Amino acid sequence: MNFDFSDEQKQMRDAARKFLTEKCPPKAVREVLDGKVPYDTELWKGLAEMGFLGVAIPEQFGGAGAGHLELCVIAEEMGRANAPVPFSSTVYLAAEALLLAGSDAQKQKWLPKIASGEAIGTLALFEGKGNPSPKAIKLQASGGTLNGIKKPVPDGAIADFAVVAARTGSTGRDSDISLFLVDLKAGGVEAKPLTNVDPTRGQAELTFTKAKAEPLGAAGDGWSILTQVLDRAAVLLAFEQVGGSDRALEMGRDYALDRIAFGRPIGSFQAVKHMLADMYVSATLARSNCYYGAWALSTNAAELPEAAAASRISATQAFQHCSKNNIQVHGGMGFTWEFDCHMYYRRANASALTLGSLSYWEDQLIDRMRKKNPA
Amino acid sequence: MNFDDTPQEAAFRAEARAWISANAPKQYEEELRKSSLGRTVLKGANILEVAKAWQKKKAEAGWACLHWPKEYGGRGASPIERVIWQQEEGPFGKLSGMFIIGHGMCGPTMMAYAGEEQKRKYLPPLASGEKIWCQLFSEPAGGSDVAGLRTRAEKKGDDWIINGQKIWTSGAHYSDYGILLTRTDPNVPKHKGLTMFFLDMKSPGVEVRPIKQASGQSDFNEVYFTDVKIPDSQRLGAVNDGWNVSLTTLMNERMSIGAGVATGFPELFEFCNSLMLEDGPAIEDRSVRSRLANYAVKASGLRYTSMRAISALSKGERPGPENSIGKLVAGSMVQEVAMYALDLQGAAGVLSGLEDAEVAGKFQAMLLRAPGTRVEGGTDEIMRNIIAERVLGLPGDIRVDKDVPFNQIPTKGR
């Protein structure tokens, strides 16, 4: 048994960390946070040059063809750096949907552009409040065009194309849903940026008016493909959340060592020590769940749906826990705009809601466990 | 990243599986499988005798104390082989409970500090379960603060005379030998005046009084020493170096990973999956699902944390203080799980009798045993200190008694 990343994968992690430490300091994140630019274009180009955007895309489609374990390693570093780029929407959602269900021509058209950083992609699934559900999808597909509204769509205002979930039937079954590929620059789609809790990760409303769309995957397979895409993205996003948890813990630890109160470093007070110990515990449990998710993702194991839900829940909890207590350790300073704590707190809470909320994944986990262990 | 055995590991696993299948006391398998924290009962059998018989059989075939050297009754197996054995032994491993302290802590301490002749005399019967050992460390005045102990050892000729009291001594009532930490010099700071011994628990002046626990069971004891004589030849390590000797013991405690800690989750999941509430199956209730999912990811997180530790072991890395997580998380969780399982039963949740209780008192037993798990082997608070100090590198607690001679440390708070 080797329940760990390989030395090569760890080297890739080190390379990604070094690159992001240099190219994505908190100052760069703030440029986006302050609304100066919608995302860090320089960083995006650099990620493409490093081969990180196409790490799990096969070589025949312009990627590095390394695999999903390698992508997990990169995802962790993206989360640790709080990178203000459309990585998760493009790489975890759009690219994974194309890899799972795209025709050869579709893959040939979009995947090389993703790998080279030329195209930003996203998944347009939600239509207002609520969790992923076939019933919630009202956007209509007919005669090769789409009509309706999607929101929130992650990175929707900067994306070049979207995978769109649309209604193609009225039987009340999952098979009413189909997926479509839409070139967002081709007309028929209006994008409106939406203010949201984490400005470093844009959200948008997309209005489709007779927008030209091509089917992605077979008609009626939309929900089943989506479920798989969400599971895969859940593992990958969970690695980002683990990276963010670790960084928030480190920030708290470092501050507790530096900051003196009552004549002692505050990290010598048990109340603070124990808070940090609990942060370490939740980050470690999440990391271990995610390693299992990574294994299931990389081997396409039958355990993937359960492992994905567990990774997602555990990492969501850990990132929320670590980022909120990081602020607590920092005291009043942690609540200021000029300290970096709130950037992780924002990201933790935004990440908790994309791909479906915590309660959605709790539901998924129990359903999946129950299938394996019927009463 | 994979879960496959190496060819050598696979061969070892196959050999272990075949031997266990041919030799394990299968008549108790079902009861052992169903047992949970606070509730291991074998109907119509004395568990001590069953456990000793299984240990003896293992020893005769070379499967006892896998991590010990062969000359002392072990097998010289690698840490990963030990984990494989535990996986294969499955529910029968629950019969090893009463040997854990002897095999995991007393034996390794003897190996490090006893004379060669003594090792050959005492260790094989310990490995085979013929003799049971206990560890006499904690005292009423020194639980988490082990070095604050007051049991005195005074040199008289070639012997030491012991007077004092130990407490929370697991299994002292059926133990044959014990390792004993004593104070030999009260005029120096507390860590510098301790000395370790081993002794025959049947020695004159040793009195064991079982403590009735909150659960009603008696796993622990008070042990009183009145002028107990121990020959100097049974001293472990140098005089006044007992603290370092005890650290060897405690470090070995950490090596016993991979056994898997009880979280109560499998029991709770099974319970919720079968329980009918007024509005239908409990598992279809939204709030139940949320609670279950939360416990599920803690339980799986612990399981995979332990697998990561095993992977590190198999690469020759030593397990670190990271393993304190298991006890810390599982301890509270088992307590919460038990409370929640009772809550789901409403008023009837109080009942623990076989006839009336929904799951035959399983969760009630868990509830009453759980507080002990959060205290024994280091409290939750000590575990958090260990993580904060040794993993995160935060400053140690301030110790006002650090350089103060032991006999000048205040003994009362007010």
Interface residues (C-beta under 8 A of the other chain):
Chain A: M1 N2 F3 D4 F5 S6 L69 L249 R253 A256 L257 R264 P265 G267 S268 Q270 V272 K273 H274 L276 A277 D278 Y280 V281 T284 L285 A286 S288 N289 Y291 Y292 A294 W295 S298 A309 A310 I313 S314 Q317 S359 W361 E362 D363 L365 I366 M369 R370 N373 P374 A375
Chain B: M1 N2 F3 D4 D5 E9 I80 F269 E270 N273 S274 P281 I283 R286 R289 S290 L292 A293 N294 A296 V297 K298 S300 G301 L302 R303 Y304 T305 M307 R308 I310 S311 A312 S314 K315 E322 I325 L328 V329 E381 M383 R384 N385 I387 A388 E389 V391 L392 G393 L394 P395 G396 D397 I398
